[in-house]
Amino acid sequence: MTTRLAATGMAALLALYLVLLGRTAVLLVLGADPIGKAIGVALLVLPVLGAWALVAELVFAVRSERLLARLEAEGGIPADEVPLLPSGRIDRAAADALFPVYREAVERDPESWQNWLRLALAYDGSGDRRRARWATREAIRRSRR
């Protein structure tokens, strides 16, 4: 829950930053100095890109949370298979050992969003966040079919 709270706080701070940057850009565009106007136009692009990235990440988070809830309701989350360290974190060696099982499941049935989401959890447990996000996006795409 603290991760979700931190992410919400970071999103709020980014939104505030984008609003203030956009306001500064508009003031520069409305000013009389031609160089200031050029800088203002350039600064208008940044809040638009930042807002797009923020919305894309929030949509990704909501969709992945929904899929995880669906998988959990189906009893398909392999949480008990990976032992935890005394600190409560996933034992990476154990997660790495289970990884081939989930990769083979995706190879057997690549249309199953459940298999892709389990693979994403295996990637995440192994510490490979980039591939975990990629597999989660693939699970989201396949769940919409």
VMD Tcl script that draws the C-alpha trace (Angstrom):
set ca {
  {0.00 0.00 0.00}
  {2.87 2.40 0.67}
  {4.10 1.88 -2.90}
  {0.71 2.92 -4.24}
  {0.70 5.95 -1.94}
  {4.19 6.94 -3.06}
  {3.22 6.53 -6.73}
  {0.12 8.68 -6.19}
  {2.22 11.36 -4.50}
  {4.77 11.32 -7.31}
  {2.00 11.58 -9.90}
  {0.53 14.56 -8.03}
  {3.91 16.27 -7.86}
  {4.49 15.67 -11.57}
  {1.04 17.08 -12.37}
  {1.80 20.20 -10.29}
  {5.15 20.60 -12.04}
  {3.50 20.27 -15.46}
  {0.88 22.90 -14.57}
  {3.54 25.34 -13.35}
  {5.73 24.69 -16.39}
  {2.74 25.20 -18.68}
  {1.87 28.47 -16.93}
  {5.45 29.72 -17.35}
  {5.40 28.73 -21.02}
  {2.16 30.64 -21.64}
  {3.55 33.75 -19.89}
  {6.66 33.59 -22.09}
  {4.59 33.19 -25.27}
  {2.42 36.18 -24.31}
  {5.46 38.36 -23.59}
  {7.01 40.84 -26.03}
  {10.49 39.31 -26.33}
  {10.84 37.11 -29.47}
  {13.41 34.84 -27.81}
  {11.10 34.46 -24.81}
  {8.25 33.55 -27.17}
  {10.40 30.87 -28.82}
  {11.38 29.45 -25.44}
  {7.72 29.55 -24.38}
  {6.66 27.57 -27.44}
  {9.38 25.03 -26.77}
  {8.31 24.80 -23.13}
  {4.71 24.13 -24.16}
  {5.82 20.85 -25.69}
  {7.28 19.54 -22.42}
  {4.07 19.65 -20.35}
  {2.15 18.00 -23.19}
  {4.69 15.17 -23.40}
  {4.83 14.87 -19.62}
  {1.05 14.75 -19.32}
  {0.87 12.08 -22.02}
  {3.52 9.99 -20.22}
  {1.75 10.40 -16.89}
  {-1.62 9.35 -18.32}
  {-0.03 6.39 -20.14}
  {1.59 5.17 -16.91}
  {-1.59 5.59 -14.91}
  {-3.62 3.68 -17.52}
  {-0.97 0.92 -17.51}
  {-1.12 0.74 -13.70}
  {-4.92 0.53 -13.62}
  {-5.08 -2.13 -16.34}
  {-2.35 -4.25 -14.79}
  {-3.99 -4.02 -11.35}
  {-7.30 -5.18 -12.86}
  {-5.62 -8.12 -14.56}
  {-3.82 -9.08 -11.36}
  {-7.14 -8.96 -9.49}
  {-8.74 -11.18 -12.15}
  {-5.84 -13.64 -12.00}
  {-6.01 -13.69 -8.20}
  {-9.78 -14.29 -8.31}
  {-9.12 -17.26 -10.61}
  {-6.54 -18.57 -8.14}
  {-3.80 -18.23 -10.73}
  {-1.20 -16.15 -8.92}
  {1.81 -18.33 -8.05}
  {2.55 -16.47 -4.80}
  {3.14 -19.52 -2.62}
  {5.65 -21.14 -4.97}
  {8.44 -18.62 -4.36}
  {9.93 -18.57 -0.87}
  {10.57 -15.24 0.79}
  {13.71 -14.05 2.49}
  {13.54 -13.07 6.19}
  {13.22 -9.46 5.00}
  {9.99 -10.35 3.17}
  {11.48 -9.98 -0.31}
  {11.34 -12.67 -2.96}
  {14.24 -15.10 -3.00}
  {15.75 -14.30 -6.42}
  {17.46 -17.66 -6.82}
  {14.16 -19.46 -6.28}
  {12.37 -17.08 -8.67}
  {15.05 -17.69 -11.32}
  {14.59 -21.44 -10.93}
  {10.82 -21.16 -11.51}
  {11.18 -18.82 -14.47}
  {11.50 -21.56 -17.17}
  {8.16 -23.05 -16.08}
  {6.32 -19.81 -16.90}
  {8.27 -19.21 -20.10}
  {7.33 -22.70 -21.33}
  {3.67 -22.07 -20.45}
  {3.71 -18.97 -22.68}
  {5.40 -20.92 -25.47}
  {2.71 -23.64 -25.23}
  {-0.22 -21.20 -25.20}
  {0.87 -17.72 -26.34}
  {-2.73 -16.45 -26.53}
  {-3.35 -16.87 -22.79}
  {-3.15 -13.55 -20.97}
  {-2.91 -15.52 -17.71}
  {0.32 -17.17 -18.87}
  {1.76 -13.80 -19.94}
  {0.89 -12.23 -16.59}
  {2.49 -15.12 -14.69}
  {5.58 -14.68 -16.87}
  {5.56 -10.97 -15.98}
  {5.45 -11.89 -12.29}
  {8.37 -14.27 -12.82}
  {10.37 -11.54 -14.57}
  {9.55 -9.15 -11.74}
  {10.55 -11.73 -9.13}
  {13.85 -12.20 -10.95}
  {14.47 -8.46 -10.88}
  {14.01 -7.87 -14.63}
  {11.58 -4.95 -14.48}
  {11.86 -4.04 -18.18}
  {10.77 -7.48 -19.34}
  {8.15 -7.65 -16.60}
  {6.53 -4.48 -17.96}
  {6.76 -5.84 -21.52}
  {5.10 -9.13 -20.53}
  {2.42 -7.23 -18.58}
  {1.65 -5.11 -21.65}
  {1.40 -8.30 -23.68}
  {-1.01 -9.75 -21.09}
  {-3.12 -6.59 -21.26}
  {-3.23 -6.78 -25.09}
  {-4.21 -10.44 -25.07}
  {-6.88 -9.95 -22.40}
  {-8.69 -7.53 -24.71}
  {-9.12 -10.09 -27.49}
}
mol new
graphics top color blue
foreach p $ca { graphics top sphere $p radius 0.5 }
foreach p [lrange $ca 0 end-1] q [lrange $ca 1 end] { graphics top cylinder $p $q radius 0.2 }
display resetview
